[in-house]
Amino acid sequence: MLKEHFIQGKSLLHRLDPRGKVLVACFFSLVVALTHSPVVAGGGVVFGLLLVLIARLPWRPVGRRLALVNIFNLFLWLILPLTYAGSHHWQWGALVFSYEGAALAALITLKANGIFFCFLALVATSPVVTMAYALQRLGVPAKLVHLLLFTFRYIHVIEQERQRLVSAAVVRGFKPRVDLHTYRTYAYLVGMLLVKSFARSQRVYEAMLCRGFHGRLYCMSEFSLTREDVVAVAIMLLSVIFLGGYEWLKIS
Amino acid sequence: MVENQLIFELHQVCFAYPGGRPLLNNLDFHLRAGEKVGVVGSNGSGKTTFLHLLMGLLAHQQGEVKLFGNKVVSRHDFAGFRTRIGLLFQDADDQLFSPTVIEDVAFGPLNQGKSVAEAKALAMRVLARLDIAHLAERVTYQLSGGEKKMVSLATVLAMEPEVLLLDEPTTGLDEATRAKISEVLKGLDLAYVVISHDYDFLADVTGLTYYMHEGRFADDAGQVIHNHFHLHPFGSYPHQHSH
């Protein structure tokens, strides 16, 4: 389930004000996601890796997540070189590999990993709840913040409900097979989960009304910017501006 | 609060879910300040619906409902009264939606317009009164069933309501938590309505028990629960008797 693996820690990045962290992470993703230059994308990976080192994250869970992200990239490597039209290519039987396709796959891989490292070091090092309140303070609409908070709170309940439904099927001898009965059972399961979640959301809303809810959630944790925050966030922002500036200078 | 003030006055109230049979049928009910009553009845007899009607979560279709002497018609009319009534839901997971216990308990007071500091202090006082101050920083979904129920009770009490509505507060709880809840309830200077199938518990915490049947309270309402022989669930292992 949603265990927050990376929030334990005493590193600089764990201490920083979540508002600053989320700001840097978003700005960084924007620059790296929009770049066409492999140098900037590569620089992004270095920047992200540095942050992961500063945060001193446990390497095993980082590795697992890294593998997961790159499974998607693997598909790009399988598809893009074969399907991308380009001038440089080599041929093997009926298969035509294009260098441009491979270069594009490489660029996307660099971007994905850079953004992944950066979010891991900056966003995953704060509890989801704190992050949500930080977003609220940064002016993200309250409805979106509520959506995040409630998803986080109830995803566990929904998962427990799913496990109960699965056990209920298993104790009556259900074994998944490739047949209509199996598909129908899974469809019922998903449908039941949706209906139950909807009913629960209504009960939760009623419970909130009973306690005087009128559209606003109050944040109980106070955020304060320290000198350390300002300096660290400024250095990170400058690095990102440098990355973006490099590409801009090359174009103009 | 005025002595003997009528909190709830229901007269000939009817309610049916769309397309369903009438669930509440010309129901009459009164509750005065300080009164502690229990409601029993078979499953599906409309007990929970009755509580939700008192809270304005459902709108009655016929008859008259008065809260604290004020006539209410639509669900909108209830909004101002909801913070004076505390409803404890059957399922604690419906009630606890904040990430941490302290935030959940402070949610009601914050909605009532208290400052963060006031709400926090009040929440801590209530948690301490229920002997669960150590749970304050815990994450709500990781609590045990009994802890969840006690925290739910705290969230309701933190609003300092004038009347409590409790929907099967002891279902699924162990003896210790059950005893704790009944101790807390008996120590309150509040009126309350308790729905339960747990007769021993009702006998312990309420003075009067109404029997719901065919959508209304039976004519000989106000039954007194009496002594009877019962099975000792753990053989010769002693358990506490509440009567």
Contacts between the chains, C-beta under 8 A, distances in Angstrom:
chain1	res1	chain2	res2	distance
A	127	B	99	8.0
A	128	B	99	8.0
A	129	B	99	4.3
A	129	B	100	7.6
A	149	B	99	7.1
A	150	B	97	6.8
A	152	B	99	7.1
A	153	B	97	5.6
A	153	B	98	7.4
A	153	B	99	6.2
A	153	B	140	7.4
A	153	B	141	6.9
A	154	B	97	7.6
A	156	B	141	4.7
A	157	B	93	5.4
A	157	B	141	6.8
A	200	B	93	7.5
A	200	B	94	6.5
A	203	B	89	6.9
A	203	B	91	7.2
A	203	B	94	4.2
A	204	B	94	5.3
A	204	B	97	5.4
A	206	B	52	7.6
A	206	B	57	4.9
A	206	B	94	7.8
A	207	B	87	7.7
A	207	B	89	5.6
A	207	B	94	5.2
A	207	B	95	4.8
A	207	B	97	7.2
A	208	B	97	6.9
A	208	B	107	7.8
A	209	B	57	7.1
A	209	B	82	6.5
A	210	B	55	5.9
A	210	B	57	7.4
A	210	B	82	5.6
A	210	B	85	7.6
A	210	B	86	7.6
A	210	B	87	4.8
A	211	B	82	7.7
A	211	B	83	7.2
A	211	B	107	5.9
A	211	B	108	3.9
A	211	B	111	6.1
A	211	B	155	6.8
A	211	B	156	7.8
A	211	B	159	6.2
A	212	B	82	6.1
A	212	B	83	4.4
A	212	B	108	6.0
A	212	B	111	3.5
A	212	B	112	5.8
A	212	B	159	7.2
A	213	B	107	7.7
A	213	B	111	5.8
A	214	B	111	6.5
A	216	B	111	8.0
A	217	B	107	8.0
A	218	B	106	7.8
A	218	B	107	7.7
A	218	B	110	4.3
A	218	B	116	6.6
A	218	B	119	7.7
A	220	B	102	7.3
A	220	B	103	5.5
A	220	B	106	6.4
A	220	B	116	5.7
A	220	B	119	7.9
A	220	B	120	6.7
